[in-house]
């Protein structure tokens, strides 16, 4: 068996805990430490993992003390670029939760640092390892062009979840933070260049930092004529109605994720954000009498992984990239591309103008 990859886990919240469980379970990894400013969050992670590992409250101290082979960064987005670049400077591979950074320039610096260090960079686009979402994307590609892609994820939040959202919104809005996932899905579906972006938004509470907004809706147009919209809102005022829409229409019909809205999942349930009860494929062809030539197909997704299972798949991908020297150039370029789109949407909201993307 090859030498285990010694990994430092930075950030002990929900994502850090799920990734730590994966490192603990996979024989190819060895956790050398966990990092968080808060002692309680470190304790919660270790209890969830069911093991004891060295604890640190300072990232620089942990990096120097443990000298890891890899760093798993699961902190708030405004720390991502700095932490990643420091890890690469220390000769480490990096797993980095999305988004890659808070600006396109910083994202490009992170990618350049990975290349210069000769180390692997995997960004946490969890839907890319999700079997049902892979099927969703594959099916959307059979519908012809152009595509109309309609997606949202609104979260009615209170308590600890609302506090987390407010902390996230110190650096970016919901359409940026969550939007990178779904814009990335749109890009995979259409496989065309995005050309322009527009957006609307609203500030629905004064609990936010000045200038921030907690509801947004972006619209993106692609070079092949495809269009997509993504809507995201966070907070105690948000509706629990129609909070989860994942629907794609093309000339040949449409495919949708269905079942999530049937009372089984709440909008603030993180497990439900990736859940897909089933896909519904509608065929648009008509028979000679004007009726539909084919009935709709329901594609069941009962055996899909849960959130921890998806994080395990992400870390298997990370391990494979390290051990087998996988080329991640396209993965990194796609992460920068999706960030560019959602940041253009943020610019559109703030300026009131449509933003043309670079040719």
C-alpha positions as CSV (number, residue, x, y, z in Angstrom):
1,X,0.0,0.0,0.0
2,X,1.3,3.5,-0.8
3,X,2.2,6.0,1.9
4,X,-0.8,7.6,3.5
5,X,-1.5,11.3,2.7
6,X,-1.1,13.3,5.9
7,X,-3.9,15.9,5.9
8,X,-4.6,18.9,8.1
9,X,-8.3,19.8,8.4
10,X,-8.9,23.5,8.6
11,X,-12.4,24.6,9.6
12,X,-14.5,22.5,11.9
13,X,-18.1,23.4,10.8
14,X,-20.5,21.3,8.9
15,X,-18.3,20.8,5.8
16,X,-15.1,20.4,7.8
17,X,-16.7,17.7,9.9
18,X,-18.1,15.8,6.9
19,X,-14.7,15.9,5.2
20,X,-12.9,14.8,8.4
21,X,-15.2,11.8,8.6
22,X,-14.1,10.9,5.1
23,X,-10.3,11.3,5.9
24,X,-10.8,9.2,9.0
25,X,-12.6,6.4,7.0
26,X,-10.3,6.3,4.0
27,X,-7.1,4.3,4.6
28,X,-5.2,6.5,2.1
29,X,-5.4,9.5,4.5
30,X,-4.1,10.2,8.0
31,X,-5.4,13.3,9.8
32,X,-2.5,15.1,11.5
33,X,-4.6,17.9,13.1
34,X,-7.8,20.0,13.1
35,X,-7.8,23.8,13.1
36,X,-10.5,26.2,14.3
37,X,-10.5,29.3,16.4
38,X,-13.3,27.8,18.6
39,X,-12.5,25.0,21.0
40,X,-16.2,23.9,20.9
41,X,-16.2,23.4,17.2
42,X,-13.0,21.4,17.3
43,X,-14.6,19.2,20.1
44,X,-17.8,18.8,18.1
45,X,-15.8,17.6,15.0
46,X,-13.7,15.1,17.0
47,X,-16.8,13.7,18.7
48,X,-18.5,13.3,15.3
49,X,-15.5,11.6,13.9
50,X,-15.1,9.4,16.9
51,X,-11.3,9.9,17.3
52,X,-8.8,12.2,18.9
53,X,-6.4,14.3,16.7
54,X,-4.1,17.2,17.6
55,X,-6.0,20.5,17.9
56,X,-4.9,24.0,16.9
57,X,-6.5,27.4,17.1
58,X,-4.1,29.0,14.6
59,X,-3.6,28.0,11.0
60,X,0.0,29.1,10.7
61,X,1.0,27.3,13.8
62,X,-0.8,24.1,12.7
63,X,0.9,24.2,9.3
64,X,4.3,24.6,10.8
65,X,3.8,22.0,13.6
66,X,2.2,19.2,11.5
67,X,4.1,19.7,8.1
68,X,1.2,17.9,6.3
69,X,1.1,16.5,2.7
70,X,-2.3,18.1,2.2
71,X,-4.5,20.7,3.6
72,X,-8.4,20.6,3.6
73,X,-9.7,24.1,3.8
74,X,-13.3,24.4,5.0
75,X,-13.4,27.9,6.3
76,X,-15.4,31.0,5.3
77,X,-14.8,32.1,1.7
78,X,-12.8,35.3,2.5
79,X,-9.9,33.1,3.9
80,X,-9.8,30.6,1.0
81,X,-7.3,32.3,-1.2
82,X,-4.8,33.2,1.6
83,X,-5.0,29.8,3.2
84,X,-4.6,27.9,-0.1
85,X,-1.6,29.9,-1.2
86,X,0.1,29.4,2.2
87,X,-0.5,25.6,1.9
88,X,1.0,25.5,-1.6
89,X,4.0,27.5,-0.4
90,X,4.4,24.8,2.3
91,X,4.4,22.2,-0.5
92,X,1.0,20.8,0.3
93,X,-1.9,19.6,-2.0
94,X,-5.1,21.4,-1.3
95,X,-8.8,20.4,-1.1
96,X,-10.6,23.8,-1.0
97,X,-14.3,24.2,-0.3
98,X,-16.2,26.3,-2.9
99,X,-16.0,29.1,-3.9
100,X,-12.3,29.1,-4.7
101,X,-12.0,32.8,-3.7
102,X,-14.0,36.0,-3.3
103,X,-12.6,37.6,-6.5
104,X,-11.7,36.2,-9.9
105,X,-8.1,37.7,-9.5
106,X,-7.7,35.8,-6.2
107,X,-9.0,32.6,-7.8
108,X,-6.5,32.9,-10.6
109,X,-3.8,33.4,-8.1
110,X,-4.8,30.2,-6.3
111,X,-4.7,28.2,-9.6
112,X,-1.3,29.7,-10.5
113,X,0.1,28.9,-7.0
114,X,-1.0,25.3,-7.4
115,X,0.6,25.1,-10.8
116,X,3.9,26.7,-9.6
117,X,4.0,24.4,-6.6
118,X,3.3,21.3,-8.7
119,X,0.6,20.3,-6.3
120,X,-3.0,19.2,-6.7
121,X,-6.0,21.5,-6.2
122,X,-9.5,20.1,-5.9
123,X,-12.4,22.4,-5.3
124,X,-15.5,21.2,-3.4
125,X,-18.1,21.1,-6.2
126,X,-20.1,18.4,-4.5
127,X,-22.7,18.0,-7.3
128,X,-19.9,16.9,-9.6
129,X,-19.6,13.6,-7.7
130,X,-23.3,13.1,-7.2
131,X,-24.6,10.1,-9.3
132,X,-28.1,11.6,-9.7
133,X,-26.9,15.1,-10.7
134,X,-24.5,13.4,-13.2
135,X,-27.6,11.7,-14.6
136,X,-29.5,15.0,-14.6
137,X,-26.7,16.7,-16.6
138,X,-26.4,13.7,-19.0
139,X,-30.2,13.7,-19.6
140,X,-30.3,17.5,-20.1
141,X,-27.8,17.1,-22.9
142,X,-30.3,14.9,-24.9
143,X,-32.9,17.6,-25.1
144,X,-31.4,19.6,-27.9
145,X,-30.4,23.2,-28.1
146,X,-31.0,25.8,-26.8
147,X,-31.6,24.8,-23.2
148,X,-33.7,26.8,-20.7
149,X,-32.2,26.0,-17.2
150,X,-34.3,27.0,-14.2
151,X,-32.8,26.5,-10.7
152,X,-33.1,27.9,-7.2
153,X,-32.3,27.1,-3.6
154,X,-34.0,29.4,-1.1
155,X,-33.4,28.7,2.6
156,X,-35.7,29.7,5.4
157,X,-33.2,30.0,8.2
158,X,-33.2,30.6,11.9
159,X,-31.0,30.0,14.9
160,X,-27.5,28.7,14.2
161,X,-28.2,28.4,10.5
162,X,-29.1,32.1,10.2
163,X,-26.0,33.0,12.2
164,X,-23.9,31.0,9.7
165,X,-25.6,32.6,6.8
166,X,-25.0,36.1,8.2
167,X,-21.3,35.3,8.7
168,X,-21.1,34.1,5.1
169,X,-22.7,37.3,3.9
170,X,-20.0,39.3,5.4
171,X,-18.1,38.5,2.2
172,X,-20.6,37.4,-0.4
173,X,-24.3,37.2,-1.2
174,X,-26.3,33.9,-1.6
175,X,-26.3,34.0,-5.4
176,X,-22.5,34.0,-5.3
177,X,-21.9,31.5,-2.5
178,X,-24.4,28.9,-3.6
179,X,-24.6,30.1,-7.2
180,X,-21.3,28.6,-8.2
181,X,-22.7,25.1,-7.8
182,X,-25.7,25.6,-10.0
183,X,-24.0,27.8,-12.6
184,X,-21.4,25.1,-12.9
185,X,-24.1,22.6,-13.6
186,X,-25.6,24.9,-16.3
187,X,-22.2,25.1,-17.9
188,X,-21.8,21.3,-18.0
189,X,-25.3,21.0,-19.5
190,X,-25.0,23.5,-22.3
191,X,-21.2,23.0,-22.9
192,X,-21.2,26.5,-24.4
193,X,-19.4,29.8,-23.5
194,X,-21.4,32.2,-21.2
195,X,-21.6,35.6,-22.8
196,X,-23.6,37.9,-20.6
197,X,-25.1,38.0,-17.1
198,X,-27.7,40.1,-15.4
199,X,-29.2,40.0,-11.9
200,X,-31.8,41.5,-9.5
201,X,-31.7,41.4,-5.7
202,X,-33.1,42.7,-2.5
203,X,-31.9,43.5,1.1
204,X,-34.6,42.0,3.3
205,X,-33.1,42.7,6.7
206,X,-30.9,45.3,8.4
207,X,-29.0,42.5,10.2
208,X,-26.5,42.3,7.3
209,X,-23.2,44.2,6.8
210,X,-23.7,47.5,4.9
211,X,-24.3,47.0,1.2
212,X,-25.1,43.2,1.4
213,X,-28.3,41.6,0.2
214,X,-29.8,38.3,1.1
215,X,-32.0,37.6,-1.9
216,X,-30.8,37.5,-5.6
217,X,-31.8,36.1,-9.0
218,X,-29.2,35.9,-11.8
219,X,-29.8,35.3,-15.5
220,X,-27.0,34.0,-17.8
221,X,-27.0,33.7,-21.6
222,X,-24.8,31.3,-23.4
223,X,-23.3,31.5,-26.9
224,X,-25.5,28.7,-28.2
225,X,-28.6,30.6,-27.2
226,X,-29.2,28.7,-24.0
227,X,-30.3,30.7,-21.0
228,X,-30.4,29.9,-17.3
229,X,-31.6,31.5,-14.1
230,X,-30.6,30.9,-10.5
231,X,-32.4,32.2,-7.4
232,X,-31.2,32.2,-3.8
233,X,-32.4,33.8,-0.6
234,X,-31.4,33.2,3.0
235,X,-33.1,34.2,6.2
236,X,-36.1,33.8,8.6
237,X,-38.4,35.7,6.2
238,X,-37.9,33.4,3.2
239,X,-40.7,31.2,1.9
240,X,-40.7,27.4,2.2
241,X,-42.8,27.3,-1.0
242,X,-41.0,26.5,-4.3
243,X,-37.6,26.7,-2.6
244,X,-36.1,23.8,-4.6
245,X,-36.6,24.1,-8.4
246,X,-34.2,22.1,-10.7
247,X,-35.7,22.1,-14.2
248,X,-34.3,22.0,-17.7
249,X,-36.2,22.5,-21.0
250,X,-35.0,21.9,-24.5
251,X,-36.6,21.4,-27.9
252,X,-37.1,17.7,-27.3
253,X,-38.7,18.0,-23.9
254,X,-37.6,18.6,-20.3
255,X,-36.1,16.9,-17.2
256,X,-36.7,17.9,-13.6
257,X,-35.7,16.9,-10.2
258,X,-39.0,16.1,-8.4
259,X,-40.1,14.8,-5.0
260,X,-38.1,17.2,-2.8
261,X,-41.0,19.6,-2.4
262,X,-43.5,17.0,-1.3
263,X,-43.1,17.8,2.4
264,X,-40.2,15.5,3.0
265,X,-37.4,18.1,3.1
266,X,-37.3,21.6,4.7
267,X,-35.5,24.4,3.0
268,X,-32.9,24.7,5.7
269,X,-32.0,21.0,5.6
270,X,-28.5,20.8,4.2
271,X,-29.0,17.1,3.4
272,X,-31.9,18.1,1.2
273,X,-29.8,20.5,-0.9
274,X,-28.2,17.7,-2.8
275,X,-31.1,15.2,-2.5
276,X,-32.9,14.1,-5.6
277,X,-35.9,11.9,-4.9
278,X,-36.3,11.2,-8.7
279,X,-35.9,12.6,-12.1
280,X,-38.9,13.2,-14.4
281,X,-38.1,13.1,-18.1
282,X,-40.8,14.6,-20.3
283,X,-40.8,13.9,-24.1
284,X,-42.1,16.8,-26.1
285,X,-42.8,14.9,-29.4
286,X,-46.4,14.8,-30.5
287,X,-48.3,12.0,-32.3
288,X,-50.3,12.6,-35.4
289,X,-53.5,13.3,-33.4
290,X,-51.7,16.0,-31.4
291,X,-51.3,14.0,-28.2
292,X,-48.0,13.2,-26.7
293,X,-46.2,10.4,-28.5
294,X,-44.6,9.1,-25.3
295,X,-45.5,9.2,-21.6
296,X,-43.2,10.8,-19.1
297,X,-40.4,8.6,-17.5
298,X,-39.7,8.6,-13.8
299,X,-36.0,7.8,-13.0
300,X,-35.8,6.7,-9.4
301,X,-32.8,7.8,-7.2
302,X,-33.5,5.9,-4.0
303,X,-29.9,4.7,-3.5
304,X,-28.2,8.0,-3.8
305,X,-25.4,8.9,-1.3
306,X,-26.2,11.1,1.7
307,X,-24.1,14.3,2.4
308,X,-21.3,12.4,4.2
309,X,-21.3,9.8,1.4
310,X,-20.8,12.6,-1.2
311,X,-18.0,14.1,0.8
312,X,-16.4,10.6,0.9
313,X,-16.6,10.5,-2.9
314,X,-15.0,14.0,-3.1
315,X,-12.1,12.8,-0.9
316,X,-11.7,9.7,-3.0
317,X,-11.3,12.0,-6.0
318,X,-8.8,14.1,-4.1
319,X,-6.8,11.0,-3.1
320,X,-6.8,9.6,-6.6
321,X,-5.6,13.0,-8.0
322,X,-2.6,12.9,-5.6
323,X,-1.7,9.2,-6.0
324,X,-2.2,9.0,-9.7
325,X,-1.1,12.5,-10.7
326,X,-4.4,13.3,-12.4
327,X,-4.6,16.4,-14.7
328,X,-7.0,18.8,-13.0
329,X,-6.6,21.7,-15.4
330,X,-10.2,21.6,-16.6
331,X,-11.5,21.2,-13.1
332,X,-9.7,24.4,-12.0
333,X,-10.7,26.3,-15.1
334,X,-14.3,25.4,-14.6
335,X,-14.2,26.6,-10.9
336,X,-12.8,30.0,-12.0
337,X,-15.4,30.2,-14.8
338,X,-18.4,29.6,-12.5
339,X,-17.0,32.2,-10.0
340,X,-16.6,34.7,-12.8
341,X,-20.3,34.3,-13.8
342,X,-21.7,34.7,-10.3
343,X,-19.5,37.7,-9.5
344,X,-20.6,39.3,-12.8
345,X,-24.2,38.8,-11.5
346,X,-23.2,40.5,-8.3
347,X,-21.8,43.4,-10.3
348,X,-25.0,43.5,-12.4
349,X,-27.1,43.8,-9.3
350,X,-25.0,46.6,-7.8
351,X,-24.7,48.6,-11.1
352,X,-28.2,47.9,-12.5
353,X,-26.6,46.9,-15.8
354,X,-26.1,43.7,-17.8
355,X,-22.5,42.5,-17.7
356,X,-20.8,41.2,-20.8
357,X,-18.3,38.4,-20.1
358,X,-14.8,38.3,-21.6
359,X,-14.7,36.8,-25.1
